[in-house]
Amino acid sequence: MDTQMERKNLTEDTSPREEERTCTPKHGKWLSEKAARRMEWRRRMRVRILFYTLSLPFMECLLRLVDKNTTFLDLGLPRSLFAGAAVGLLLWLIGTLIPRKGISRAVIAVVLFFFGAVFIAERCCRAFFGVYYQLSYMTSMTGQVAGNFMGTALSVIGKNLWFFPLALAPFILFLIFRRTLMPRYRQLRSAHPELLAAAFVALQLIAVLLCHVGDDTNYYTVDYSANSTIPRFGLVNTLRLEVQYGIFGKPEEELVFEPIETDPVETEASTAATDPEETDGTDATEQTDATDTTEPATEPDYGYNVMDIDFDSLIASDTGSLLALDQYFSSQEPTRQNAYTGIFEGKNLIFLTAESFSTAVIDEERTPILYQLANSGFVFTNYYQPNWTQSTTGGEFAAMTGIIPTWIDGQTAFSVSATKAMPFALGWQFRSLDYTVTAYHNNTYTYYGRSKTHPNLGYDYYGLGNGLELETTGILPYSDLEMMQATLDDQIQNYLDTGTPFHTYYMTVSGHCEYGFSSNDMSEKNRDVVADLDASETVLAYLACQQELEYALEYVMDALEAAGIADDTVIVLTTDHYPYAMSEGSVDYYNELTGNDDNENLTSRYRNTLILWCGEIEEPIVVDTPCSAIDIVPTLSNLFGLEYDSRLLSGRDILAPDVGAGEVASNMHVVVFADTGYGNSWITAAGTYEASTGVFTPNAGVEVSDSYVTSMNKLVQDKFTYAKYLISLDYYRHLFPDF
């Protein structure tokens, strides 16, 4: 009996004061038992302190260590460590205050599992998409991913399965040692809840103060997004901000317009494209200096792509952020019209955003149609599709609207725009000219909210489930060729019968990952095409699934030729994003595909191909102006002679004259890249600024002023800021209330 009582006393979490009251043996024995119990009590308290203060910091360190795009030892580390330790102490405090220990243990276990699951989800998103997502956004996409890309999701989980037990280690340890970490027998005073509360407040205060130290505090407040916040402040702080901003609203800065101070370089503006040249058309990929044009003897007096907007009256009546928007957009210099203005007026337009397309797909023998389209018409040798941190929806938004995709209160700009006025979207512009305007996607029609966003851009929209029917719907991805076969003939026939031109938008899906012959129907279907290539299975499967896009375009070209309307039709093709799934994991297969030695932090990773073709263009028109997807809408608007205001778009008409290399102006051509943890990279005629290294590399023969990089950084940051508020404040509706 005495032995059993001794064991019980040693296992119970009894404070030293309790020991004095409950232990009554002889004096000498009482001293030894008291010392043993005191030592055991102190040991267990040390274990609990270590467990609760280190569990979440351990997860934070783990996430930072495995993220190849995050610097481990920077200010983000102490910010995340203090925040994690504070939450751990709060969890311990809550556990001590719950009177029933079975319930307190369950609460702690659930919370630890929740944090582990969130860290796992963020790791998978970062590994696959290269992006951290807000928890609410991930939750909203779960059903769509499960219903459409379960195979891909399972593959991502499988590749990151090693991370699961590490992230769940605190949860697992708690289950094993729960009686030690949250004992059943104790008095509240033995856990010293007042000390736990004081320690929690102190650690949390330090964490918050650290978040307001440094030159990146804007990402903690007005520019908050999970992708920007997690690397800088940690996941625990990010989750707290998401809850805080979800309840009380995110702090919004009142915009104050500040013009850019520049130190201009005295040089004449260069033109943006060569005039049509006599070439054999076999290789138009060679860089051609856009300044090598032979100027006409008398240059026509071109006007500007601008509308009559009374900004003076708006500035006089508006206040706050709307006033800053008025001042910013009225200060933008409009782009000049040019020799190409209106050359496609009245023609049909087929616009494709090709899933995960890359220039490396184009091959003269394997993809002759893609090769023909890419090396004739307008040939853009300096085109990019940046990582907008929003996967496909960001790339689509940029290409379809000419506006930089930003995060707005945790949602993509595209999803927020579904209830906003979008008058310069091509759908509305062509609809105003009585075109037949439709959009198609060969996947579930509601995916990414396209059933709301695309009609809001002026399209009659059809996907799987609301009007588009394909013959084959096996394992994703589905066939781009079948989508063309199911939709194109009727449009052409209607044009032949009525003379009504058409604009059709396609979002393809055949190039979607997973890139493997056993996991991708399009890869398996076209496997024979790449059988003679020497490459890894990932690269071969990628090229094979993209072959379906080649067949879809072959069908388009044959149909146009058969109907005799190739000269009356313009084909545009861009991509939503580069195939980032190829860079997931330890091997970067995209480097193998392209032969480049770069990574996702460098601008070269996002170089791609823009196809802009019309049958009536006999010789290639080579353009080396730096450009990206946001420049497509203003360029097409100019080519088709549409009425638009070039000041009100993020992009610029690629064919409009550029400023001189080294000058900074609001109408200049610049490729901008979203901030993925280091700031914004950009490319101009003067050179390239890599945010991840902080280095500007001028082009050969170009000299810039000392203030050039500073001025450009301000210009680029303004572009992002005003693109966000253009959507969030529904500024187009403010300008055009009758739209």
Protein Blocks (a to p, Z undefined) as FASTA:
>chain_A
ZZmmmmmmmmpccdfklmmmmpccdfklmmmmmmmmmmmmmmmmmmmmmmmmmmmmmmmm
mmmmmmmkbcfblcklmmmmmmmmmmmmmmmmmmmmpmblklmmmmmmmmmmmmmmmmmm
mmmmmmmnopacdfklmmmmmmmmmmmmmmmmmmmmmmmmmmmmmmmmmmmmmmmmmmmm
mcfbdcfklnommlmmmmmmmmmmmmmmmmmgcjklmmmmmmgcfklmmmmnojklmmmm
mmmmmmnopaddddddddddddddddddddfbdcddddehlamkbccdfklpccdfbacd
dddddddddfklmmmmmgcjllmmmmmmmmpccddddfknoklgoiacdddddehiafkl
pcfklmmmlmmmmmgcjddfbbccddehlajmlmmmmmmnopacddeehiafklmmmmcc
cfkbmklmmmmnopacdddddbdfkgghlmmmmmmnopacddehiapacfbdcdddddfk
lmmmmmmmmmmmmmmmnopacddddddfklpccddfklomklmmmmmmmmmpccdfklmm
mmmmmmmmmmmmmmmmmmmmmnopmmmpccddddfbdcfklmgcjbdfklmmnopacdfk
bmklmgccdddddfklmbdcddfbdcdfklmmmmmmmmnopacdfklpfbdcfkbccdde
hiacfkbccdddddehjapcdddfkbccdfknopacddehiacdfklmmmmmmmmmmmmm
mmmmmmmnommlmmmmmZZ
